[in-house]
């Protein structure tokens, strides 16, 4: 008997102390001394789920929500926020996953036959940029990037997709 009285007193005191924290903004409580989310959650499993009113009045932590539609996107979300190959190391680009933005611009090595260091690189307008100083390939053998060094020592990082090769001269469509 004493245990029951003690438990009831303790529960009542805890509820009285927690009441301000459970009340919703504007003085509208969630019913039965609970916040809107807690009151709505109590009945979430009955009669086929929460009502539209319960969903509308529930707080964000209640776990109640209207049915949602899931859409699968096949684009790489990192494309919009990544600094990309321009800021990555050649080693990072070479070891990047094929789904990584760092692998964008790669082409099969068969599309650039005989690409090697020392070849002259020109722009599509015919201006000489320099010579190929490094060919960065992926684990699958694709050409991911070519590093070109100008006669003044400036380096250009060109994606494989911007290159073509003819007669031992590499031409790029990208303007550095």
C-alpha positions in Angstrom: 0.0 0.0 0.0 2.8 2.4 0.9 4.6 1.5 -2.3 1.5 2.3 -4.4 1.1 5.7 -2.6 4.8 6.5 -3.0 4.8 5.5 -6.7 1.6 7.6 -7.4 3.1 10.6 -5.6 6.4 10.3 -7.5 4.6 10.0 -10.9 2.4 13.0 -10.1 5.3 15.1 -9.2 7.2 14.1 -12.3 4.2 14.9 -14.5 3.8 18.3 -12.8 7.4 19.2 -13.3 7.4 18.0 -17.0 4.0 19.7 -17.9 5.6 23.0 -19.1 8.0 21.1 -21.3 5.3 19.0 -22.9 2.9 21.8 -23.6 2.8 23.0 -27.2 3.5 26.6 -28.1 0.6 29.0 -27.5 -0.7 27.1 -24.5 -2.3 24.3 -26.4 -1.2 21.0 -24.9 -1.1 17.7 -26.7 -3.8 16.1 -24.6 -3.5 13.9 -21.6 -0.6 16.1 -20.4 1.6 15.1 -23.3 2.9 17.2 -26.2 1.3 17.0 -29.6 3.7 14.5 -30.9 3.5 12.2 -27.9 -0.4 12.3 -27.8 -0.6 11.6 -31.5 2.0 8.8 -31.3 -0.1 7.0 -28.7 -2.8 6.4 -31.2 -0.7 6.0 -34.3 -1.1 2.2 -34.4 -4.9 2.1 -34.0 -7.4 1.9 -36.8 -5.0 1.9 -39.7 -2.6 4.7 -38.6 -2.7 8.3 -37.6 -5.4 10.6 -38.9 -4.7 13.6 -41.2 -5.4 15.9 -38.2 -2.8 14.1 -36.1 -0.2 14.4 -38.8 -1.0 18.1 -39.3 -0.7 18.8 -35.6 2.3 16.6 -34.7 5.7 18.1 -34.1 8.7 17.1 -36.3 9.9 14.6 -33.7 6.6 12.7 -33.4 7.5 10.3 -36.2 4.2 10.9 -38.0 4.1 11.9 -41.6 2.0 11.7 -44.6 2.8 8.9 -47.0 5.8 9.8 -49.1 7.0 8.8 -52.5 10.6 7.8 -52.9 12.4 8.8 -56.1 15.6 7.2 -57.1 18.1 9.5 -58.7 20.8 8.1 -60.9 23.0 11.2 -61.0 25.9 11.6 -58.7 25.0 14.0 -55.9 28.7 15.0 -55.5 28.8 16.5 -58.9 27.2 19.7 -57.7 29.4 20.2 -54.7 32.7 18.6 -55.6 35.6 20.7 -56.6 36.4 18.0 -59.1 39.5 16.8 -60.9 40.9 20.3 -61.1 41.8 20.2 -57.4 42.5 16.5 -56.9 45.8 14.9 -57.0 46.8 12.8 -60.0 47.0 9.8 -57.6 43.5 10.5 -56.3 42.1 10.7 -59.8 43.9 7.5 -60.8 42.4 5.5 -57.8 38.9 7.1 -57.9 35.9 4.8 -58.1 34.3 4.8 -61.6 31.2 6.4 -60.1 33.2 9.3 -58.6 33.2 12.8 -60.1 37.0 12.4 -60.3 36.5 9.7 -62.9 34.4 12.0 -65.1 36.0 12.9 -68.4 37.7 9.5 -68.7 37.8 7.7 -72.0 38.9 4.1 -72.9 42.6 4.0 -73.8 41.7 2.6 -77.2 40.2 6.0 -78.1 43.7 7.6 -77.7 46.1 5.1 -79.2 49.8 5.7 -78.7 49.2 8.4 -76.1 52.5 8.8 -74.2 54.6 11.3 -72.5 56.6 13.7 -74.7 53.9 14.2 -77.3 53.1 17.8 -78.3 49.7 19.1 -77.2 47.8 21.8 -79.2 44.5 23.6 -78.7 41.8 23.0 -81.3 42.8 26.5 -82.7 46.4 25.2 -83.3 48.2 27.0 -80.4 50.8 24.8 -78.7 50.3 24.2 -75.0 53.3 22.1 -74.4 54.1 18.4 -74.0 52.4 15.5 -72.2 54.3 15.1 -68.9 52.0 12.5 -67.4 49.1 10.3 -68.4 46.8 9.4 -65.5 44.9 6.2 -66.0 42.3 4.4 -64.0 42.4 0.9 -62.7 40.4 -0.2 -65.7 43.1 1.3 -68.1 40.9 4.3 -69.1 42.6 7.7 -69.6 41.3 9.9 -66.9 43.6 12.9 -67.3 46.7 14.2 -69.1 49.1 16.6 -67.5 50.7 19.0 -69.9 53.8 21.1 -69.2 54.3 24.3 -71.2 57.8 25.5 -72.1 57.6 28.0 -69.3 56.8 25.3 -66.7 53.1 25.9 -66.4 51.0 22.8 -66.1 47.6 22.1 -67.5 45.3 19.3 -66.4 43.2 18.1 -69.3 40.4 15.4 -69.1 40.8 12.5 -71.4 37.4 13.3 -73.0 38.8 16.6 -74.4 41.6 14.9 -76.3 42.2 13.5 -79.7 45.4 12.2 -81.2 46.5 12.3 -84.8 50.0 11.9 -86.3 51.7 12.0 -82.9 50.1 15.3 -82.0 47.5 15.6 -79.2 44.7 18.1 -79.7 42.4 19.3 -76.9 39.0 21.0 -77.2 39.4 22.4 -73.7 40.9 25.9 -73.4 43.0 26.1 -70.3 
